[in-house]
Amino acid sequence: MTAPTELRVSKDRKLLTITFPAHQPVELSAELLRVASPSAEVQGHSPAQRVTVPGKRNVAIADMVPTGNYAVRIVFDDGHATGIFTWDYLHRMAHDKATMWQSYLDELAAKGLSRDR
C-alpha cells in the first residue's frame, strides 16, 4: 500500500484526517482508532481473544510516531501506545469506517458496555 499523502490531527485531537493518493480525505475519530487499534492488547492473538474496549468516547490522540515507511504508531491520551497502524490498515479503516463503527456499537450493546466511562 502506498503511504498517505497527508495525516492531519484536528486541533481538539479528536479526529485524524487521512488522505491517500487519488482518494478524497477521510476523517477517522480518535475513538474509532483507539477501539480498533491493531495492538495485541485490543486484537489479541486470535479473533477469539479480541477485546471490546468501552469508555473511549472522549479519548484523544496525544502523539503520532512514524514507524519506518509503512506505518504510524498512534499514542492516545489514555496511555494506549502500542498500536502500529500500517498504511494498509488505515486504508481499510478509511473505506470500512461505517461498518467498523456499527460493529463496535453492536458489540458494546451486546455486552452491556458504554462508550462513556
N, C-alpha and C positions, 0 to 999 in steps of 0.2 A: 504494500500500500504506500502511496505517495504521502509525504508529510503534508500536514495542513499548511496553507499559506498564512493563516493567522489564528492565534489563540488569544482571546481578549477577555479578561475578567472585568466584570462590571464594578463600578465604584463601591457598591454595597457588598461586593464579594459573593453575591448570591447566584450569579449567572456566569457561565462560560460560553462565549460566542466562539464557535469554531467554523472556519472556512476551509474547505478542501478545493483544490483546483477544479474549475468547471462546475462548481456547485454553489448554491446560494448559502449564505451564512446560516447556521443553526444555533439556537440557544439551548444549552443544557443547564438545568438547575443544579446548584450545588447539592441539593438534597438527593436528586436522582443519581448524580455522580457518586455521592457517598454511599447510598444504599445499594448501588450496583457495582461498587468497587471490585475490580478484578483480584483483589488480595485474597490470600488463603483464609484470612480472618473472616471474610464475608462469603466467599465462594466455596470454602472448604477444599478438600482434595478429591471430591466426587459430588455429583448432584445431590446425593442423599445428605451430605454434610453442609449444604448451603444454608446460610443463616438469614432470616428476615430481620432487618435492622430497624427497630422502631425509634420514635422520638427525635427525628432529624429534620423536622420542618424548618428550623431556624439555623441549620448548620451553614457555615460559610467557608469559602476557600481561603486558607491562610497563606499558601505559597504554592508555586508550581516550579518543579525542578526538572530541567531537561535530562533525559536518560538516553545517552547515545543518540543515534539518528533515527530511532524507531519509536520513541515513547516520551511521555512526561509522567513524573511522579507528582500526584496532587496531594498536598498536605491540607487537612481540614482543621478548623478551629476547635474541634472536639478531641484533637490529638491523633486521629487516624492519619497515618502517613506511609502505609505500606502498599498502597495501590499503584501499580505501574500500568498506566493507560497507554497501550500501544496505539499507533495510528489506525490499525485495523479495528481495534475495539471501539475507539472513539468514532470511527466512520460508521460502524454498526449501530452504536448508540444514537448517532445523529439521524440515521434512517429509520430506526425502530423505536424511537423515544416514546411515542404514544403507546405502543404495545408494552414496552418495558414498564412504563409508568402505571398502566392499568393492571398489569400483573402484580406489581408491587402493592397497589391499593387492595387488590383482591386477596393477596397473602396476608396483609395486615388484618383485613376484615375476618378472614377465615381463622386467624389465630387470636382474635380479640385484642389486637395491638393498635396503637395510635401513632400518628405522625408527630404528636406532641409528647413532651416529656411527662 
